Amino acid sequence: MFDIYSLAASLIGGVLLVLIADMASTKYRSVLKTLRDTLSSLTGSIRAVFDGEDNDQDGNPLTRAQVTAAFPEGTWQNRAYEDYKAVLLDEELVFPCTYATKGFKTDDQLYLFIDSDDLSDSRHICSLAKALSIYLPQARKLGPNTSLVLLAKQSDNPRSMEEYNTQFWELLNGLAKLDKKPWPSNTPRDIDTDRWCFCFGGEQFFTVIQTPAHRVRRTRYAQGLTVVFQPKWIFDILFSNDAKRAGALAKVRVLLAKYDPIAVSPELKNYGEEGSRESKQYFLLDENVPAPCPYDKLSASEAIAA
């Protein structure tokens, strides 16, 4: 079956591009960017009309404009997105990760929705693997605060924190199996080391999970399960020298102390620092003890082996 909404968007786009062909000079770059965003919104709107509320993204990450166009008020995707947005834009209780807020405001983020909070579901793992593969080639063009945000349909019966932790690691392990590129040679496979981090598509990632099971550590609470994947090269841009890194981390820690009614986790250390374990930063518990990791190392890629 042909892709009706892409066809319609292409037709509309073709007409508009003909009309503005003479405007493709440096002077009109902002106009062209607006056109691009408009076409993205049109595609999302057409998708919503033809596919309806239960539209499966099929692993295609969406921009902010596409999300709002494709998922109107009343859809579960809209609710998940608006709740995520409300936390980042709260001016009274400032979310400590100011870079996430900046990334949202500057439209550096892409979004993927899944229809349940079961991160071990093979459908979700396959969808996320595809989304990461689509996201990575364009990530550097999106901006210095970019990330891929996974938003799950909110559940009336949330799982326990232990279940979420186990399934989170099953998700990472499943992604490793589907990875079509070799694990980076500069990153050890053994998780219990100070240089390990999650990798996919040949890139290092820092990933954070927020769950509805969290109650004390509010920075890790979300009404609907949320997982954020940040390419680690963004930290090289944001923290280009030691002074910037120290200043940024000090600011984040001050905000953490105001936001969370629990002391800052002792696991929050710099990558590569002696005694640090990035794996213990991904899933923080409601108490200052490390969450268990069920793997010594993630599975080797089955995609490459095949």
C-alpha positions, 0 to 999 in steps of 0.5 A: 500500500502506497504512503498516501500522506507522504505523497500528498505532502510531496505534491504540496511541497512541489508546488510551494518549492516552484513558487519560491524557487527564486527566493533561494538566496542567503537573504531568504534562508529564514524563509526556507527554514519556515517552509521546511517546518511548514511542510513537516507540519503538513506531513504530520497533519496528513498522517493524523487524518489518514492514520488516526490516533493509534498511528504507529510511528514505525520507528520514525522520530518526529520533530516538535512541529510534527508531534503537535500536528500529528497528535491533537488534544485527546490523544495519548501521545499528546498527553505524554508530550504535553506532560513532558513539556510542562516539566521542562517549561515550569518556571517556578520549579526549575528542572535541573537539567537546563540543557534539556529545557534549552534543547526543547526550546530550540527544537533540537530534540526528536520524539518517539512514542510507544504504546506501552511502558513495557521496555522489554517489548520487542516491538518497542526495541525494534522501533527505537533501534530504527529511530536511533538509526534515523536520528544519528545522521542528523543529530549534529545538525539539530543543535548542541542540546539535541537528544532523542526522547522516548515517551510511553503511553501512560499506564493506569497500573504503573510497574514497580521501580524494580521492574522498570530498572530490569526492563530498561536494561533489557531495552539496552541489551536488545538495542545492542543485539540490533546494532548494525555498526560495531561497538566503538573500539574506545569503549569497553564492553565490560559495564563495571568500568569507569570508561563504559557507556551505552553505545549504538550506531558507533556513537556513545550515549548518555541515557536517562530514564524517568518513571511513574514509580519514582516518588522521592527523587522528582528529577527521575519521576514522570507521569509516563515512562520517559527515556532520553538518549543524548549523544555524548559529543554534546558534552564536548560542545557544552563543556569545552573547557574545565571551567565551563564544565565546573560551572555548569555542574555546580549550577545543576547541583544547586538546582538538584538540591532545590528540586529533589527532597533527597541528597544528590546521588553520589553516583553523579560523577564525571565520565572516566573519573576514577571510581565512576560508573556511568551505568549507575547514573542511568537509573537512579533510585529513590534512595542513594544506593545504586540500582542493580545492573543485570548484565556484566556486558551487553549482548554482541550484535546479532545484526552484524553476525548475520 
